[in-house]
Amino acid sequence: MSAGKTRFVAGPIAAMLLTAVLTPWTLADSPVDRLIAQDNADKTDVTVAPVIDDMAFLRRATLDLIGRIPTSQEVNAYLAMPSGERRGKTVDRLLNDPRFADRWTVFFADMLRIRSNADGGTAELAYVNKAIADGKPYDELARELISANGRANKAPAVGFILGDNADPMALAGNVSQTFMGIRIACAQCHDHPFDDWEQKQFYGLAAYFGKTRRVESELAKTVYTTETREQRVQWPPERQKPKTREPVAPVFPFRLEDNYTGDKPPSHIARLIALRAKQERDRLASTKSKTDSLDALIDSAEPTLGSKPKTLDVAGESRQEARALNVEGDLYKASELRSELARLVTDPRNRYFSRSFVNRMWKELVGTGFIEPVDDFSDYNKPVHPKVMDWLADEFVASGYDLRSLIRTITATQAYQRGHLPAGLTEAKRREAHMAFTATPLRRMVSEVLYDCVVVAGHLEEQKWPAGANLKTITQRVRMVEMIDRTTGEATKVASGGPAGANLAMAGKPKMMAVSGGYDLESSIEVDFNAVLKKAMEADDGAPMLDKMKAMSPEQMEAMQMTGGDPTKRRRVTYKDVSIEVDDNPQYTSAMRMATPAQPSHFLRIFGQPARDQLGEKREYAPSMRQELLMLNGKLTHEASRVGILEPMYKLLDGPKPKVDDAIRLAYREILTREPSESEMSDAREIVAGEGKPLEGMADLRWALLNCHEFRYIP
């Protein structure tokens, strides 16, 4: 199976797996591939796709791990490596790329249903991003999300609880389905119709959240969670209209596997215990080293005879005393019940926890889960290749629930590196191969990845035109705000705004301005995750929240809105059409750092980003006319196609002797991560020459490449 050739095999799979010619890193004898081969040993008529070539692997791994296509420079560096080391070194590089956290934040945002417009949503998004960047173990992340209490700007993980408004019933279904893949929510109103879960079991799980309250402070205009003594979850259900109801005792209805032999835990749990013990020893050693250094520094700074006395910091001492009062600690009482639930959910003996996450990750990277749907674990929904799933789950636990370790393991398998099946096969044959993991299904890029790929392919991360190169005059309706003096009736213009906005109308004459982003369907505004978390850390400067609870009456607030803060004046708003000269030199930020989810009409939503309103909501990958129109006619694709003066390709096509062939090869490498065939070169030359000017012809070629299926589907 040489690189660059496509060959499909039908026959005994076990023999094929042992004789395949692979690069050393793909490890034909890896445990995962051996287990798959054993499961497939009796399948003699399943279709097998070959392992993809090196360039396809580079594109696939880069799209999957950091959410964009490789750059031309990355392609060159990849090809310069020894062929047997390319894949492994590339995966290691991508796992440490700054974009890795952004791409997998999108995955977790879908899984956790993070919504920026929900209470604490943006802080939770920033918290998850930092957790991934820092390598926080998945079990620790889950425990914090389930048990956190307080305000989002103090405890960003509380956004998970606030996302369901601290509703015990919603949270019971959410935690079960999200972290364990069990759809117990159907038992809320009656015994589960398609599973063995009883309504009383659901109520027992919900009781872990029964003392949690969502509190909205009218004075401080903040929302937080806290704990009370009253248990809201009571039995029998209210809909049965019982004469009396009793509080429900929390009960964890899921079985923990107790397969210890004597006092010896299973191998994967023993390895986890040993790993955590070593990490704790290393942490203590590091802490002691820092303490010793700090003590030495303090000793060297001791005041000497004759030195000036230390200046008293009255304000600082007051803040310390305020912290000691622990006013917020009284407001945000820790949840003992949810802490216990978090411990049970993430217990290494809870196989649902590790299996569920491994199943989600395998589906995300390979395209077909061991269990479908990924959040429907049940005795009535048996997995394919259960030994493979169990092995991966145990290794995930033993690694300390390390996300990067799991991804490295999966991407090293033949199952991940296999190609797609050819056209013409029956749907039954295709499904059989996908479930046997002898071929990978076609996967379209998720919407955020597709967006970023267009940006990268078109060099739109930075402005690619010099200032003043794209001047145009546009007419906009702007809002004119006038303040009317209640005594004299005189009007004064104080502000204005509009779509490109901006206070230009007040100046009395048009001015040149830069326009960033694009049409509303494709514009992007980046959320600074670090700034969000920094603001949370610095919030209140340690002062008690009650000291800052200042509020205005409704009448005062209305007066402020109407007068701009001046009670002697009233405000009048008018609109005016204004012609403005703009420099249309767009620059786009990553879609992975936008507020999420986007507006319903935005590019991301049109290409399947979910609203995340409902539990279990999945991304939509079905093609639509709106998607095609957006790619064919949208500003994002249009700007990506144009060859900017400041991008590398311009030098190849500008001047009396353009290097058309070199430019075509660069276009294919930048957009499709491969070299063009001879027939493609011939067609491309005709397209570039068709407009009479190479720069305009190249824009047509790039537009065609951006709109082909090969661009938007993962190889």
N, C-alpha and C positions, 0 to 999 in steps of 0.2 A: 504494500500500500504506500507508494511513494508520494511525497508531498506534491500537491498541485493536481493530482489525478482523482477522479471520482469513480468509485467502483462499488457496486452493491452486491452483497453476498447472501445467499440463502443456503442454509445447511446447519449441521450441528454447531451450536453456538459455543459450547465449551471448547471444542477443538480450535475454532476460529480465534477465540480470545487468547489462547495460549500460543498461537503461531503468528499473531499480528506483528508487523514490523512497526515499532513505535520508537519515539524519542525516549532517551533514558528517563526523563522526568515523568513520563506518563505511567510508568510502572505497571506493566501488564499483570504483575502478581500482587498488586495492592489488595488489601483485605476486602475492600468494597467490590472490586472487580471479580475477585475469586468467589465471593458470595453470590454475586449476580450470575456468574457462570454456572455455579452449582444449581441455582434455582432454574436456570434456563437449559439445563443439560438434556431434558427430555423434549425440548421444543425443536423439532427438526425442520420446520418449514417457515420459520419467522425471518423476515427481511432484516438485514443488518447493514447499516450505513458505515462507511469508513470514517476514521478519525480525520477531522478537518486539517487542512494544511496550516503552516506556520502563520501566514498573514491573516487567515481567517481567525485563528486562535487569538492573535493580538487584538483584532477588532472585537471579537466576542468578549474576551476577558476585560478589555478596557471599558466597553459599554456596561458590562455587568458590575464591575467593581467600583468604577469612579464616574459612571454616567455620562460619558461622552466618547466620541470617536478619537482615535490616536491622531496626534499632530504629525506633520511631515518630519519634524525633527525626531519624534519618538519612533517613527517607522525606520528612519536611518539608523538610530542607535540599536534598535532591535535586530536589524539585519546584520549589524556589525558584530553581534555576539556569536559565539559558537552555537551551531544549530542544536546541540544537545542540552544547552543551558538556557536557551531563550525563554521557554515557557515558565520554568520555575522562577528565574530571576525577574521576569516581568510580573508575575503574580506577587512576589515579595515587594517589588517596587510599588505596585498599585495598592497593596494593603497599607502601605505607609504614606500614600499620597494624601495631601490635605483634603482633596475632594472626596475621599472615601467616606468620611463622616457625613458629608452632605448627601451623597447618593443613598446611603443606608438610613439616613433620617427620613427620606421619602418612604422607604419600606416600613419603618416603624410608625410613621405618621398614618399610613393606611391601616396598619395592624391595630394601633391604639386609638384610631379615629380622632386624631388631633385636629382641632379646628381653631384657627387664630381668632375667630370672632366669638368663641366661647370663653367664659371666665377662666383665666389662667392659661389659655391655649397657646399664646405666643411664648410665654415663659416655659411651658412644658416642652414646646418644640425646641427652644434653645437648650433646655436641660438635656433632652435626648441627644441632640447634636454633640454637646460637650461630653456626654457619657460615652458615646461611640468613639469620639476623638481620643479620649483618655483611656480607652480600653476597659471601661467598667464592666465587670462580669455581668452576664445577663440575669443571673439569679438575684444579684444585688440590685440591679435596675428594677426588676419586677417587685422586689420587696418594698423599695422606696415608693414606687408608684401606688401600690396597694395600701400602704400604711401611712403615708404622709398626711399631715394636718397643718392648718394655718393659712396664711395668705400666699398667693402665687409669687409675689415679689420677695417673699422670705423663704418659701419652700416650693420651688418651681414644680416639683413632682406632684403637688396637690392638684395640678390641672387635670390629672386623670380622674380624680374623684369629682371635681367640679364639672367635668365634661358631661357627667350624667346627673348633675345637680344634687349629688349626694343621695340619690334615690336608692334605697336598699334593694328593691326588686331589680332595677335596671343594672345596678352594679354587680349583683349576684350573677345575672346572665352574662354580663360583660367579662368579668374575671374568669368565669368558667370557660367561656368560648374563646376568649383571647389568649389566655395563658395555658389552657389545657386542651383546647379543641373539643370541648364537650358542650353540646347544645342542650343545656338543662333548662333554658329559659322557657321552653314550651310547657314545662311543668308548673309554671306560675299560676295558671288558672285551673288546671286539672292534671291528673296523672298523664305523663307523656304518652301521646298516642302511638309513637313509633319507636319508643325505647322503654327501658325499665325504670326510669326515674319517676318517683312519686312526688306529689305536690308537697307533702310534709317535708321531704328532703330538700326541696327548693327553698322552703321557708326557713329551714335550719341553716342553709348557706346564707340566705339574705340576712339572717339575724346578726351575722358578723358586722354588718353595716347599720344595724338598727339603732345604734346610739350616736351615729355621726349626723351632724346637722350642718347644713349650708346656712351661713349667716350673712346678711347684707346690711352693713352699717350705713344708715342714712346720713349720719354726721360726717364720718370719714370717707364716705363714698367708696368703700372697699368691700370685697366679698372674701369670706374665708370659711374654713370648716373647723368645727370643734366637736367635743364629745359631751354628752349629757348622761344622766343616770337612767333616763327613761328609755325602755326598749320599744321602738315603734313597730317592730314586726310581731304580730300577735296571731294567735290561732284560736278558733277557726277563722278562715278568710272572711272578710267583711261582706263579700257578696252573698254569702250564705245567710246573712242577717241573723247571726246567733244572739242569744240573750246575753251571754257573757263571753269575754275573750281573755286569753291569758298570754303573757309574753312568751315568745319562743326562745328556747335555749339554743345557742349556736352549735351546730353539728356539721363537721366536715364529712360529706357523704361519699368521698372518693377514697378508694383503698390505697394505702401505702404498702409497697411490697416489702415484706420483712423476710428476706431470703438469706439472713445471716446463718453461717454455720458456726455454732457455738458463739464465741465472742468476736469472731472474725467477720468483718463486713465483706461484701462482694469486691472484686478487684477494682472496678471503676470507682467505687466509693472510697476504698482504701487509698487509691491514688489521689483522689480529691482531698481527703483528710491530710495526707502527707504534703500535698502542694500548698494547702492553706497554712499548714504549720510552718513550712519553709518561708512562705510569704510574710507571716507574722514575725518570724525571727529576723528576717531581713529588714522589716519595718522598724522593729525595736532597735536593731543595730544602727540603722540610719538615724533614728531619733536620738539615740545616745550620742552618736558622733556629732550631730548638730548641737545637742545640749552642751557637750564638752566644749565645742567651739564657741558657743554663746557665753558660757561661764568664763572662758578665757578672755573673751572680749570685754565682759563686764568687769572682770578683775583688773584689766589694763586701764579701764576708764574710771576707777575709784578716785574720788576727789582727794587731792593732796593738801597739805597744810598751806594755808594762805589762799586757796582757791575760792572763787566766788560761790555763795550758796546757790542751790538750784532754785530757779524761778518757780513760784507756785502756779500751778495750772488749775485754777478754780473751776473753769468750764469743763476741763477734762475730768476732774474729780467728780463733778456733778453728774456727768454722763455715766461714769462708772457706778455711782450710787444708784442711778436710774436703772442701769442694767441689772443691778443686784435685786431690785424690787421685783423683777421678772413679771411685769404686768402682762406682757404678751404670753408668757408661759401659762398664766392663769386663763387667758382668753383662748389659747390654742392648746387645749389639753390633749396629750398623746392618746392614741386609740389603742388600748390593750387588746381589744377584740380583733381589730384589723391587723395588728402586729402578729397576733397568733395565726390569723388566716394566712398572712404573707409567709410566715414560717412554714406552714403546712403545704402551701402551694409550691414553694420552691425547695422543699425537702428533696434530697437526691433519691429518696425511696419513692417519690411520686413520679412514676414513669410517664404519666401524661404530660408533665411539664417539659421534660427534655424531648420526648418524642414529638410533641406538638410543634415545638420550635424547629427541630430538625426537619420535620415534614414541610413546614413553611419555607425554609431555606432551600431545600432540595427542589421544591416546586419553582421557586423564584429563579434558580440558577439552571436547572435541567429542563424545566418546562412541564413536567408531570410529577405529581406528588405520589408518595406511597399510599396515601389516603386522599381521596377526592370526594367532596370538597375538603380543603385542608383543615377546616374547623369542625369536622363532623366525625370525631372518634366515637365508635360505638361497636358493641358486639355484633351488630347487624350490618356493619360496614367494614369488611375485612381489608387489611392492607395488602398490597402487592409487595413482594420481597420483604417480609417482616423481619428477617434476620439482618438485612442490610440496615433497615431503620433502627433496629435495636443496637446494632454495633455502633452506628454513628451517634446515637443518643448517649450511649455509655461513654464513648470517647469525648463527646461534648461535655459531659459531667466531669470526667477525669481531667480535662484541660482547664477546669475552673470556670466552665461556662463561657469560654472565650470565643467571641464571634469570629475573629480573624483566623483562629486555628480551624474552626469549622469550615470556613470558606476555602482555606488552603487545602484542606482534605478533599472537599468536593471537587474543586477545580482540577485536582490531580488525577481524577478518575477518567477512565475511558467513557463512562456514561456521560460525563459533562462534555467531553471533547468530540463526541460523535457528531456527524453531519445530519442533514435532513434527508428524507426519502424522496425519490423521484416522482414526478407527476405520473398519473395513470394507475397507481395502486388503488385498490378498493379501500373504502373507509375502514372496513374490518381489519384488513392487513396493516393499515397504517396505525390503527389503535393498538393492535397486538404488539407491534414493534415498540411503540412508545411506552406501553406498560411493561415490556420486557427490558427497557432501557438500552435497546440496541440501535436506537435512532432518537434524535431530538426533534420535538415538534417546532414548527415555525413560531417564533416569538416576535411580535412587533415591539419596538422600543416603548417604554412607558412614556407618557406625555412629557414629563419634565426632561427626560433624556433626549427625546426627539427635539424638543425646543433647543436644548443646549447644543446638540449636534449641528443644527442649522447655524447657530451662532458661531460655533468653532469653525465649521467648514467655510463660512463666509467672512471670517476674521472680524467679527463684530464685537468681540470682547473689548476692543479698543477702537477708537475712532480711526477709520482708514482713509479719511480725506483731510487735507489741510484746511485750516480755517478759511471760510469764504468761498470754498470750491462748489458749494451746492446752495447758493442763495436763491430763494424763491419768495414770492409775495403771497400771503394767505390772508383771507378775511375771516375774522372771528367775531362772535358776539361776546362782549365782555360785560361784566357787571359793574355799574358805577354806583358807588355809595356816597351819599351826601349827608352831612350833618346840618340840620335846620335849627337855628337859634330860636328858642321858643318866644323870646321877647322881640327881637328885631326881624325875624323871618329870613335872615341872611343864610345863604347856603354855602357850605365849604366842602369840597371834595376831599375825602380822607383816605379812601381805599378803593380798590377795584379788583376784580378777578375774572378769570375765564378759563377756557380749555387750555390755552397756551400761556395763559395767564398773566397773569402777572401784571401788575400795576403799570402797564405800558400806556394805557389810555390817559393816565393822569399827566403824563409828560407833555401832551399836546402834539407830539409828532411821533411817527413810527421809528422804532429802533431795531437794529439787528440783534437776534437772539439765537441761541443754540436750542435745537429741539432734540431731546433724548427719547429713547423708547420708540414709540411708533403708534399705530392705531391702538385704540383701547383693547381690541381683541388680542393684542400681542405684547402690550407694554409690560415692563417688569420693574418692580421696585424691590430692591434687596433689603432683607431684614438682617441687621447686624446682631447675630446671636451673642457675640461676646459682650456687646453693649447692653443687651437685654439682661444678661446675667450679672454684669458689673453693676447695673442700676439696682438690681435686687440686693446685691451684697452691700451697697452703700445706702440703701433706703433707710431713712429716718435717723441715720447717724447714731443709732443706739438709743435714741430718745423714746420714751413710752409713746405708744400710738395715741393714748388718750390725750396727751398734751397737744396733739395736732388736730384734734377734732373740732374744726371750725366750720361753720356753715352759714349760708344765707337763707333768708326766708324766700318762698316762691316769688313774692312781690319784688324783693331785691334782685333776684336773678333775672326776672323779666325786664326790670328797668335796666340792668346791665346790658342785656341783649339789645334792647331798643335804643339805647343812648350811647353805647360804647363806653360806659362808665361815667359819663357826664350827665347828671340829672337835669341840667339846664338846656339840654338839646334833645332832639329826636332825630331818628335816622330815616332817610328816604333812599330807596333802591330803584335805579333805572338801568336799562340795557342799551347798548350802542354797538353797531357794527364798526369794527376798526380793522384797517388793512395794516398788516405787519410784515416786515421783511425778516425772514428767518434763514438760518444756516442749517439746512436739513442734513445733519451729519450724525446719524444715530449711533448709539452705543448701547448694548444690551447686557444686563447682568444675568447671572445664573437663575434659572427657574427653580432650582432646588432651595434657594434662600428667599423665595417669595412668601408672603403671607399665604396660608393654605387653609382650605382649598380656595382656588381662584374663583372669580365671579363666573356664573353659569355660561356666559357668552365668551369667555376667554379661551385662548388656544389650548390651555392645559385641560380644561373641562371638555372641550369639543373632542379632544383626543383621549378621553376616558378617565381623567382624574375624578375619583368619587367625591360625592358631597359629604360622606362620612356621617350622615345623619342616622343611619340605621345600622344595627349590629349585624356583622357579616356582609356588609356591602362590598362588592368586588369592583375592580376596574373593568371598564367596558372596552373591548378591543375590536368590536365589529366596525367595519369601515362605513363611512357615511358620505353623503354628498357635501355636507358642510366641511368635513375634513379635506376633501379634494379641492374645494373652492378656496379654502384657506391656504393650502399649499400652492395652488396654481396662481392665485391672485393676491395673496397677503403681502403686506409690507415687509415682514420678516424674510420671506423667501426672496422677494424682489431685491432687498438690500444685500442679502447674502450673495446673490448672483452677480451683482455689479463688481467690477474689478476696481478697487480703490487705489489711489495713487500711492498710498503708504504701505500697501501689502506687497509681498515678494513677487507675485505673478506679474505685477504691472511692469517691472523691469524687463521681463521676457517678451512682452508684447508691444511695448512702446518703442518708437524709433523706426528708422527706415528698413531695418532688417530684423523683423520679429522672429523669435524662436518658437514657432507655433507648436512643433512636436514636443518640445520640452514643456511648454505650458500645458498641453493636453495631458501629458504624463503626470504633471504636478496636480492638475485638477482631479484626476482619477485617484491619486494617492491621498490627497487631502479629503476627498468626499467619500470614496468607496474603499479606501485602504488597500488598494491593489493596483497593478499595472494594467493598462488597456490591452486587449487583444489586437491583432492586426486589423481585423474587420472593424473593430471599434475605433481604431486610429483613423481608418479611412473615412468612416462616417463623421468622426469628430472634425477632421480637416474640412469637410464640406460645410459643417455647421459654422465653424469659426470663420470660414471665408465667405459665407453666405451674406453677411451684413456689409461686406466691403471693408469694414474696419475690424481688425483682430480683437480689439478690446470689447466691442459690442457683440461680436460673434462668440467670444468666450463667455460673455454674460448669458447668452442663449444656451451654450453647452452646460454651464454650471446649473442653470435653472432646470434643464432636462435631467441632470444627474440627481439633483435634490428632490425631484419629483418621481424618480423611479422607485419601484418596490425594493430594490436591493438596498437603497439608502436607509429606508425606515424599518427594515427587518434585520434582526440579529442573525449573523451567518451561522 
